[in-house]
């Protein structure tokens, strides 16, 4: 049972790190446009991160959590694989946060699990069709954000073409509060569910190896009944697990990720309140779509794509493509590097 407790602690720690690493995604534009002060912005984002639990439980379901459970083939899942995958994800997330690189915490976790699984059981241990879909959305997700950013910006330009500029700026600042709230909720929905899925996967692996009868009541998984399975609303983890994961993300968001905010806020393109609203709205729409499809994507990728899409409406040269190129490079290398780290960490665990 010690390994199971370690996994739960690591997963919640990773959610906390995810919160301050990815808080920039939902507040960078609202801070850079000076609609909210940084401290108020992170509190705002943290609150709506937590609201995501109720959105998942009563409206949208835990689709992404169920997908994450399938990254490693069920019969090959072991507790050491999960420990190694989570440890690798935490290490890479801290490195990228320290360097101010807006990489994907989501893909870091996926990569860590893949590497540990391959090191332990070989390539057959990975559910490659699931991984292939996740990898495809490294390109698809920011592209969706880019297109949505373009469409929303052009629609708003057309709808407000007769509105005076100063009035438009006032409206945009108010609308940014709404779009930031939606994006923070979508962030909580998308990112916390990965760790919920990992913990549920660990409970299943523990049950196969040791049985669940010796577990204390607070660790006993919920029973999947027909109605729950049909609504896709339970992952098998006790109900406090989703609450703990989303709370950890909210607390992590409260601590802020100021280094990454600088990159996301103004280095990609200069953002006005009007454009801040459009990019946040585009990011939120994209994340709600991918959540409904059950595809874990990077909120960093999505909001970066939407910022590029909004900036390119003015003119293509408004986007600092050199910075964008660096971001894309970070996106591509995240899964392979995390996989290597996962394999290395798993190898180290064999020594103990």
C-alpha positions in Angstrom: 0.0 0.0 0.0 3.0 2.3 0.5 3.5 2.5 -3.3 -0.1 3.5 -3.8 0.2 6.3 -1.2 3.4 7.5 -2.9 1.5 7.6 -6.3 -1.4 9.7 -4.8 1.1 12.1 -3.2 3.1 12.4 -6.4 0.0 13.0 -8.5 -1.3 15.7 -6.2 2.2 17.3 -6.1 2.2 17.2 -9.9 -1.2 18.9 -10.0 0.2 21.7 -7.8 3.2 22.1 -10.1 0.9 22.0 -13.1 -1.1 24.8 -11.5 1.8 27.3 -11.1 3.4 26.1 -14.3 0.3 26.5 -16.4 -1.3 29.4 -14.5 0.2 31.7 -17.2 -2.1 30.1 -19.8 -5.3 31.5 -18.3 -4.0 34.8 -16.8 -1.1 35.9 -19.1 -3.2 38.1 -21.4 -5.5 39.5 -18.6 -2.3 40.5 -16.7 -0.4 41.9 -19.8 -3.4 44.0 -20.8 -3.6 45.3 -17.2 -7.2 44.3 -16.8 -6.3 42.6 -13.5 -3.4 42.9 -11.2 -1.3 39.7 -11.1 -2.3 38.7 -7.5 -6.0 39.2 -8.3 -5.7 37.4 -11.6 -4.2 34.2 -10.0 -6.9 34.2 -7.4 -9.6 34.6 -10.1 -8.0 31.8 -12.1 -7.7 29.5 -9.0 -11.3 29.9 -8.2 -12.5 28.9 -11.6 -9.9 26.0 -11.6 -11.9 24.6 -8.7 -15.3 25.3 -10.3 -14.1 22.8 -12.9 -14.8 19.9 -10.5 -18.5 20.7 -10.5 -18.5 21.1 -14.3 -16.9 17.7 -14.7 -19.0 15.9 -12.1 -22.4 17.3 -13.1 -22.1 18.3 -16.7 -19.2 17.2 -18.8 -17.9 14.0 -17.3 -14.3 12.8 -16.7 -13.6 11.9 -20.3 -9.9 12.8 -20.3 -9.3 10.8 -17.1 -10.7 7.7 -18.8 -8.4 8.3 -21.8 -5.2 8.7 -19.7 -5.9 5.3 -18.1 -5.5 3.7 -21.5 -2.0 5.2 -22.3 -0.4 2.0 -20.9 -2.1 -1.3 -21.7 -4.1 -2.5 -18.7 -2.4 -5.8 -18.3 1.1 -4.2 -18.2 0.4 -1.4 -15.7 2.4 -1.7 -12.5 2.8 0.7 -9.6 6.5 1.3 -10.2 5.7 2.3 -13.8 3.3 4.9 -12.5 5.7 6.2 -9.9 8.5 6.5 -12.5 6.2 8.3 -15.0 5.0 10.8 -12.4 8.5 11.4 -11.1 9.8 12.1 -14.6 6.9 14.5 -15.3 7.6 16.4 -12.1 11.3 16.7 -12.9 10.8 18.0 -16.5 8.0 20.4 -15.4 10.2 21.9 -12.8 13.1 22.3 -15.3 10.9 24.0 -17.9 9.3 26.2 -15.2 12.8 27.3 -14.0 13.9 28.1 -17.5 10.6 29.9 -18.3 9.7 27.5 -21.1 5.9 27.2 -21.6 6.0 23.4 -22.3 3.2 21.0 -21.8 2.7 19.4 -18.4 0.2 17.1 -20.0 2.6 15.7 -22.6 5.3 15.5 -19.9 3.1 13.1 -17.9 2.2 11.0 -21.0 5.9 10.8 -22.0 7.0 9.8 -18.6 4.5 7.0 -18.5 5.5 5.8 -22.0 9.2 5.7 -21.2 8.7 3.8 -17.9 6.3 1.3 -19.5 8.7 0.6 -22.4 11.6 0.2 -20.0 9.6 -2.2 -17.9 7.6 -4.3 -20.4 8.7 -3.3 -23.9 6.9 -1.5 -26.7 3.9 -3.8 -26.4 3.0 -2.2 -23.1 2.0 1.1 -24.7 -1.5 1.6 -26.2 -0.1 3.2 -29.4 -3.4 4.2 -30.9 -4.2 6.3 -27.9 -0.7 7.8 -27.8 -0.9 8.5 -31.6 -4.1 10.5 -31.1 -2.6 12.5 -28.3 0.6 13.2 -30.4 -1.5 14.2 -33.4 -3.2 16.9 -31.2 0.3 18.5 -30.5 -0.4 19.9 -34.0 -4.2 19.8 -34.1 -4.8 21.6 -30.8 -2.8 24.8 -31.5 -4.1 24.8 -35.0 -7.7 24.7 -33.7 -6.8 27.5 -31.3 -5.2 29.5 -34.2 -8.4 29.1 -36.4 -10.7 29.9 -33.5 -8.7 33.0 -32.7 -8.9 34.1 -36.3 -12.7 33.5 -36.5 -13.6 35.1 -33.1 -11.4 38.2 -33.9 -12.9 38.7 -37.3 -16.5 38.2 -36.1 -15.9 40.7 -33.2 -14.3 43.2 -35.6 -17.4 43.0 -37.8 -19.9 43.1 -35.0 -18.2 46.1 -33.4 -17.2 48.0 -36.5 -19.3 51.0 -35.6 -18.4 51.1 -31.9 -16.1 53.9 -30.8 -12.5 52.7 -29.9 -12.6 53.8 -26.2 -16.0 52.1 -25.7 -14.7 49.0 -27.4 -11.7 48.9 -25.0 -14.0 49.2 -22.0 -16.2 46.4 -23.2 -13.2 44.2 -24.0 -11.8 44.6 -20.5 -15.1 43.4 -19.0 -15.3 40.6 -21.5 -11.8 39.5 -20.6 -13.0 38.6 -17.1 -15.5 36.3 -18.6 -13.1 34.7 -21.1 -10.5 34.3 -18.4 -13.0 32.5 -16.2 -14.0 30.2 -19.0 -10.3 29.4 -19.8 -9.5 28.8 -16.2 -12.4 26.4 -15.9 -11.3 24.6 -19.1 -7.8 24.4 -17.8 -9.0 22.8 -14.5 -11.1 20.3 -16.5 -8.3 19.4 -18.9 -5.3 19.2 -16.6 -6.6 17.8 -13.3 -8.2 14.8 -15.0 -4.8 13.4 -16.1 -3.8 12.8 -12.6 -7.3 11.5 -11.7 -6.9 9.0 -14.4 -3.4 8.0 -13.2 -4.6 7.4 -9.7 -7.6 5.4 -10.9 -5.1 3.4 -13.0 -2.9 2.8 -9.9 -5.9 1.6 -7.9 -6.8 -0.9 -10.7 -3.2 -2.1 -10.8 -3.1 -2.5 -7.0 -6.4 -4.4 -7.1 -5.1 -6.9 -9.7 -1.9 -7.5 -7.8 -3.0 -7.4 -4.1 -6.8 -7.1 -4.1 -8.7 -4.2 -2.8 -10.2 -5.7 0.4 -7.2 -4.6 2.6 -7.5 -1.0 1.5 -9.0 1.5 4.1 -12.4 2.9 3.3 -11.0 6.3 2.1 -9.0 4.5 -0.6 -11.8 2.1 -1.8 -12.6 2.9 -5.4 -16.2 3.8 -6.4 -18.1 1.0 -8.1 -18.8 1.6 -11.8 -22.5 1.0 -12.4 -24.3 1.1 -15.8 -25.6 4.6 -15.3 -22.2 6.0 -14.2 -20.4 4.2 -17.1 -23.0 5.6 -19.6 -22.5 9.1 -18.3 -18.7 8.7 -18.3 -18.8 10.4 -14.9 -16.6 8.2 -12.8 -13.2 6.9 -13.2 -13.1 4.3 -10.4 -11.2 6.7 -8.0 -12.9 7.7 -4.7 -14.8 11.0 -5.0 -12.2 12.9 -2.9 -9.5 12.2 -5.5 -11.0 14.6 -8.1 -11.5 17.2 -5.4 -7.9 16.9 -4.2 -6.5 17.1 -7.7 -8.5 20.1 -8.8 -7.8 21.8 -5.4 -4.0 21.2 -5.9 -4.2 22.9 -9.3 -6.1 25.8 -7.8 -3.5 26.2 -5.0 -0.7 25.9 -7.5 -2.3 28.6 -9.7 -2.4 30.9 -6.6 1.4 30.7 -6.5 1.6 32.0 -10.1 4.1 31.2 -12.9 5.5 34.7 -13.5 8.4 33.6 -15.8 6.1 31.9 -18.2 3.6 34.8 -18.1 6.2 37.1 -19.7 6.5 34.7 -22.7 2.8 34.1 -23.1 1.7 37.6 -22.4 3.7 39.8 -24.8 6.6 37.9 -26.4 4.5 36.1 -29.0 2.6 39.2 -30.0 1.6 42.5 -28.4 -1.9 42.0 -26.8 -4.6 44.6 -26.4 -7.7 44.0 -24.2 -9.7 43.3 -27.3 -7.2 40.7 -28.5 -6.8 39.3 -25.0 -10.5 38.5 -24.9 -10.5 36.9 -28.4 -7.4 34.7 -27.6 -8.9 33.5 -24.2 -12.3 32.8 -25.8 -10.6 30.8 -28.6 -8.6 28.9 -26.1 -11.6 28.1 -23.9 -13.7 26.9 -26.9 -10.9 24.7 -28.1 -10.3 23.1 -24.7 -14.0 22.5 -24.1 -14.2 20.7 -27.5 -11.1 18.5 -26.8 -12.5 17.7 -23.3 -15.7 16.6 -24.8 -13.8 14.3 -27.2 -11.8 12.9 -24.3 -8.4 14.0 -25.7 -5.8 15.3 -23.3 -4.2 18.3 -24.9 -1.8 21.0 -23.7 -3.4 24.2 -22.5 -0.1 25.8 -23.3 -0.3 24.7 -27.0 -3.9 25.8 -27.3 -3.5 29.3 -25.8 -0.3 29.9 -27.8 -2.1 28.9 -31.0 -5.0 31.2 -30.2 -2.7 34.2 -29.4 -0.9 33.6 -32.8 -4.3 33.4 -34.5 -5.5 36.6 -33.0 -2.2 38.4 -33.7 -2.1 37.3 -37.3 -5.4 39.0 -38.1 -3.7 42.4 -37.9 -0.8 41.2 -40.1 1.4 38.1 -40.1 4.4 40.2 -39.1 2.6 41.1 -35.9 3.4 37.6 -34.6 7.0 37.1 -33.4 7.5 33.9 -35.3 11.0 33.4 -33.9 9.5 33.0 -30.4 6.8 30.9 -31.8 9.4 28.6 -33.4 11.1 28.1 -30.0 7.7 27.2 -28.4 7.0 24.7 -31.1 10.4 23.1 -30.7 9.7 22.8 -26.9 6.4 21.1 -27.7 7.9 18.5 -30.1 10.7 17.5 -27.7 8.6 17.2 -24.6 7.3 13.7 -25.0 10.6 12.1 -26.2 12.6 13.8 -23.4 10.0 12.9 -20.8 10.0 9.3 -22.1 13.8 9.1 -21.7 13.5 10.5 -18.1 10.7 8.0 -17.3 12.9 5.1 -18.5 15.8 6.4 -16.5 13.8 6.9 -13.3 12.3 3.5 -13.7 15.8 2.0 -14.1 16.9 3.8 -10.9 13.9 2.4 -8.9 15.1 -1.1 -9.8 18.1 -0.4 -7.6 16.0 -0.1 -4.5 
